[in-house]
Amino acid sequence: MSSNSEDRRLAFTPAWELVEMIKSKRLSPVELMAAILRRIEHLNPRLNAYLTLAEEQAMEAARQAEAALTKQNDLGLLHGLPISIKDLCNTKGIRTTFGSLVYKDFVPDEDDIVVKRLKAAGAIIVGKTNTPEFGFAAVTENKLGDHCRNPWNSERTSGGSSGGAASSVAAGIGPLALGNDGGGSIRIPASFCGVYGIKPTAGRVPFDPDPVYGLLNELPCHGPITRTVRDAALMMNVLSGPDSADYTCIRTVPPNFLEALNGSRRQLRIAWSSDLGYAVVDPEVKSIAETALHIFEQLGHDVEEAKPATGSPFCVWEVIVTSGYHVTNGSLLDEQADKLTDYNRSVLEFARKLSGAEVARAWGEVLKWRGAMLDFFEKYDLLITPTTAVPAFPIGKKNREFGHGLVDWAFVPFTAIFNCTGNPAATVPCGFSSDGLPVGLQIVAKLESDIEVLRISAAFENFRPWVDKYPSVS
């Protein structure tokens, strides 16, 4: 077998299996890291999924991980596994740009909480993945370089804002990726790139105050982007649990998500909505999603058409998120506006004009939506929608705009509402468009029912596996 073939085989081996191979000494962490770095060198110029690589640190950490295998010490859940970190997270000693020229040379002195947890579990940071400036776009473009591209068609967008994370996992240039999601930023690119992504319940994973959201921790959260559901559950075991630095955390001990995948199955009451009452969806996407919906009926669940009484979240989301962002970054308009992207200047200019009354009214709407979702999940166990309204579109294309036009909501109408309400939500690959682009199905559950989302995702994956599908740029 050629070196390239062996590298590719390792790159597409599920992460949970790689862990078992490493711990049983059938695979060297050094061998695995070298293979991933070779693939990054070969493929990243075509995708721009990584903004920063940490080759020397990664190889040294891989050597240390290999040496630890000879000792009797307990090994972490992710021992020796390469992992990428979205470039909105602080990584000690590794450049962290937040997708902005403002921070193009910034090297943090401390890791974010989730990065510390991943390292403590034995994961090895291979690099930082591409993101739009401060995460404020559903496509991954910034002033630092080329757009991040979709491995299924490099002329198409990878989505955003965790576009580099999803692109890297889909292309096999990283087995695990840490993303974060303030309005769909895990689910949108995972759907466009044909991989699995889950936004946990708000507060399930601690979130540091950061340059994007300031102290506003209730909408954004960190989560896994992986090729398999089991890999995501493995990461959830590492990421979850309270931390005193984040007052919004769920304080109870989190469940074992990996063990829960094998838990008993029950008949579920599933609601399906193709539009949530306000979205305009590509007919082909709707058809693919509705065809995939029959799988849940074949699995023995009850499915009926229904939607929660919320309404479109776009204007409210923009007021809440931009006002929090302005608290931390409003000074950039006065001091470094020339370094900002056009869309970030628009965000800050919009936020600067907001009144306290407008922000208060927006939060009032969110509280109503949260009540509506509580009522909805008294009747249903799950809600299923398409993840996006269209497949990945050509880079540079603009769609119809909703709200104030700060975000191009037309192609991503389904995700932001569940950041506002806090519900766990995942995307599973459910098919391909006529031009070979992935289509995703979003699965939403009641608060703190992350296990239910993972279980039904795994059942769907078993019925219609996607891990044997490889993009052209891989």
N, C-alpha and C positions, 0 to 999 in steps of 0.2 A: 504494500500500500504506500502511495506517495506521501510525502510530508504534508502537502496541501490537502490531500484527502483525509489524512489522520487529524489534521487541525480542524477541518470542517466537521468531522465526526464528533470530536470533543466539543466543538462550539455549539452543536445542536443536541448534545446529551442533556437531559433535564438536570437542573441544579441539585435536586434531592438525590439523584443517582450519582452525580459527581461527588457529593459529600460522602456517600457510602464507599465509593471507589477510593477516595483519599484516605478515609479512616481505616480501611482494610488494606491500605498500602498497595492497591492495584493501580493507583495513579499518583504521580508526584505533583504537588502544588506548583513546583517550578516548571514542570512540563506543561501543565495546564496554562499557567500564566504566559509562558513563552508562546504557546499556540495562539492565545487570545491577542497578544501584542502583535504577532505576525499578521493576523487577520485585520487588526485595526490599521496597521501600516498599509496594507493592500487595499482595504475597502473604504476607510474613512475619507480619503480624498474625493471619493465619488459621492459621499453622503453628508459629510460635515456633521456627523452625529456628535463628535467630541470637540469641545472647545480647548480643553487642556488635558494632556496625558501626564501620568506620573510614573513613567517606566522604571526609573531607578528605584524609587521607593517601593513600587509594586514588586519588582523582582527581589529586592532585599526582604520584604515581608514574606514573599513566597518561600525564600530560603529558610527563614525563621519558622514558618509553618511546617516545612518539611522536617526540620530538626526536632520540632516538638512532637512529631509522630513517634520518635524513638523513646520518648519519656512516658511516664505513666500518668501524666497530668490529664485532667478532664479537658476534652476538646470542645470548642464551641459548636453551636448548631450549624454555623456556616464556615467551619474551619477550612482555610485554604482556597475559598471561592473568590474569584474576581467579581467585583461589583462596581457599577458606575453610579455616580452621585450627580443628580441634576444641579446645574450651576446656579441655583438659588439657595443652596445650602452651604454654610460655612464648613470648610475643611482645613484643619490645622496644617500649615506648611504647604498647601496646594492652592494655586491661584483660584480665586473665586470672583467671577466677573459680574454675576447677576445679569448677564447678557448685555452689559452696558459699557460704553467707552469710559464712563465715569470711574468704573472699577477695574479697568483692563489690567492693571498691575497690582491689584489688591491681593495680599496673601494673609489670611486670618491667623491669629494666634491660638484660636480655640476651635474645636469642632462643635457643631450643633449636637443636640441631645441624641437625635436619631443616628448620626454618624458615629458617635461614641458607642452606641448600642451595637451597631453593625460591626465595628472593630472589635468590641469585647466578645462578640460571637465568632470571631475568627475570619470575618470577611476582609478582603484586601481591596482597597480602592485602586482602580486602574486609571480612572480619570473622571473629568467633569463633563457632563453632557450639555448639548446646546439648548438654549432657551431664548425666547423673545425677551427684549429688554424688560427686566423686572417682572416677567411673566404676563405682561399685559397684552397678549394677543393669542388667538387660537391657531395661529400658524407660527413657525419658528424662524423668525428673521430678525436681524439686528444689525448694528453698524460694525460688528467685529469681524465680519466676513460673509461668506456665501450663505444662502438659505440652507437649512437642514432639509435633506431630501428623503423621499420615500423609497425604501428598497424594492418595492414592487414595481415602481416606475419612477426613475430619478428625476423626471420632469414634473412630478406631482409633489404636493406638500406632504410633510409628515404629520401635520397638525401641530397643536401646541396646547399648553406651553411646555409640556414634557416631551417635545418632539424628538430631541436627541436621544432621550432614554428609550422611547418606543422604537425608533429607527435602529438603534444599536442592538436591541434584543431581537428584533425581527431579522436583522441581517446576520446574526450570529457573531457579533463582535462584543459580546458581553452576555453572560448567562443570566444575570440579575441586574435590575436597575431600580434605583430609588427615585421616584417622582414625587411631585406634590400637586395638589388639586384645590384651586380656589373657586373654580367655576366650570370645571370639566377638564382640567389640564392633565389628568391621568387618562381619563376615559376617551377623550377625543383622539389623541394620537395613538393610543392602543388600538382603537377601532380602525383608524386609517391604515395602520401598519399591520393589522392582522395578528395581534397578540393579546394577552390577558392583562387587565388592569383593574384594580379595586381601590375605590375611595372608601376608607373605613368610616364608621360612625364618628361624628364630631367628638373629639376628646378621647378617642380610643388610643391615638398615638400622640405623644407630646409634640408641641410646636413652639419653637423658640420665637420670641419677638425678633423681627427681622427688618431689613431695609425695604421690603415690599409692603407688608401689612401693618408694620408698627406693632402696637399692642393688640390689634384686632385678630384674635386667634380663633374665633368661632366659625368662620367660613372655610379657611384653608386647612388642609391636612396632608400629611405625608402618607404614601402608600406604595406598594410594589407594582412594577411592570415586569411581567415574566412571560415565558412561553407556555407554562402549564399552571393549572390551578394549584396543584400540590406545591409548586415552587412559591407561589404567592402566600399560601398558608404557612410555609416554612418561614418566610420573611415576616409575616404578621406575628409569629411567635416571638421574634426578636424585637420588633419595633414597638409592640403594644405594652401598655402599662403606665401608671401615673408617674409624674415627676413634679417636684415642688416648684420648678421654674415655670410651669404652665398651670395656672389656676383653673383652666377650663377642662383639665383632664378628668376622665372617669376614674374615680378613686378606688373602685373595686379591682380585685385581681383579675386579669383577663383570662379567658378560657384558653385551653390548648387547641389552637385552630387546626393543627395537623392531625391530632387524634380525632377531632370532631368530624373530619371528612369521612371517617369510617363509622360514624354514628348511625343510629337507626333512622330510617327514612319514614316519612309520614305523608299522607295525602295533603296537598297544599291547595289553598284557594288563591288563584292567580288572576290578577287583573291585567288586561292588555289595553294599551292605548297607542294608536299609531301617530297621534299628533298632540296629546295632552290638551286638546281643545284650542290650540293657538298656532301650532307649527305647520309649515308647508313642506311636505316631504316628497322627495323624488319618487316617482311611481315604482321604479325598479327596486329601490331600497325598501319601500313598503312591502312589495311582493316577496322579496327575499326574507324579510323579517317575519312576515306572516306565515311563510312556508316553514321556517324554523320553529315557529310557535307550536306547530303540531307535535313537535318532539315532546313538549311538556305534557301534552295530552296522552301521548303514547307511554310516557313515564308514569301515568296514573293520576295526574293532577287535574283539578277542575280549572278551566280557563274561561273567562268571560270578559267582554269589553266594558271597561269602566275607567274613570279618571278622577283624581282628587280635585277638590274644589279650590284650586289655587289661582290659576291664571298666569300670564306671562311674567317672568321675574326680571326682565332685562333692565328697565329703568331703575327699579329698586336696588338690584345688585350693583349697578354702576354707582349709585349714590353712596351706598354703604362701603364698598371696597375702595373707591377713589378717595373718599373722605379720610379713611384710615391711612391710606397711602400718603396723602398730602401731609398728614401730621408729621410723618418721618422725612418726607422727601420734597416738601414744598419749596424749600430753599434752592433746589436745583434749577428751578425756573429763573431765578435771579442770578445764580452764580455759574451754572454750567449748561445753560440751555442749548448751546451749540453742539454739545456732545450727545444730546438726547435724540432719539428717533422722533419722527413726526407724531406717531401715535402716543408716545409718552408725554410729549409737550401738550397734546390735546387732553390727555387724562388729567394732568396737573392744572391746566387752565380751567377745565370744567370743574374740578374739585375746589379750586380757589374761590369760585363764585357761589358755591353752595351756602345756604343759610342753615342755622341750627334747626330751624323748623322743618326744613326739607329732610335733613338727616333723621330727625325724630319720627317724622311720618314714615320714612322708609323702614325704620326698625319696627314701627307699629304694624306695617304690612307683613313683615317677616314673622312676627308673633302670630298673626292670623293664619299664615300659611302653616306654621308649625302645629297649630291647633287642628287645621284641616287634615294634615297628614296623620296626626294621632287618631282622628276620627276614621280616616280612610283605612288605616291598618287595624281597626277594630273588626272590620269585615273581611279584609284580605291579608294574606301572608306575604305576598309579593306583588310588585308592579313591574311590568315589562314594557319597554318601549324600544324603538330603534335608538342606537347610541347617537348617531348623527343623521342629519336630513339628506346628506349626499355622500357619495364616496369621495376619496381624496381628489381634489381638483388641481388644475395646473398652477404651478408656482406663479404668484403675481396676480392671479385672478381675484376680482372682488365680487361678492354677492350682494343681494339686496340687504340693506342695513335696518336693524330694529333700534328702538330706543334713541339714544343720543348719538349713535354711530361710533361710540368709543371702541366697541367690540363688534365684529361682523357676525351678528347672532344668527343670520339666516341659515347657515349650514350647521350650527350647533345649538339648536333650540331646546334640547332635552336635558342638559346637565346642570346648569347653574341653579335651578330651583332646589336641587337636593343638597347643594352646599348651603343654601339659605335655611333649609329645614333640618340639616344635619344627618339625614338618613344615609346608611351605607348603600353604596351603588357600585356595580362592576360592569365591565363590558366583556362579552365573549364573542369571538369570531363566529359568524353564523353563515357565511357564504361569500360569493364573489360576484361583482358586477359583470356585465357583458364584456367589459374591457379589462377584466382580470384584476380588479381592485377589491380589497377586503371590505366587507360590510359587518358591522357589529350590532349586537343586541344588548341593551342595557337592562340589568336586573337590580331592582331596588327593594329594600326590606324595611321593616320598622326599626326604630332606634335600638342599638345594641344587639341587633340580629345579624351581625357580620357572619356568624357561622352559617346561618340559613342561606345567605348569598353565596358563600363558598361551596356549601354542599350542593346546591342546585346547579351552580356553575360546573362542579366536578361531574355531576350526573349528565349534564348536557355534553360536556367534553367527552365522556365515555361513550355516549351515544353517537356523537359526531366529532371525532377527534380532528384537531387542526395542526398538531405538531409535525405531521408529515408533509405539510405544505411549506415550500421554500420560495422566497422571493428571488427575482432575477439577479439582484445585486446581493449575492450571498456566497 
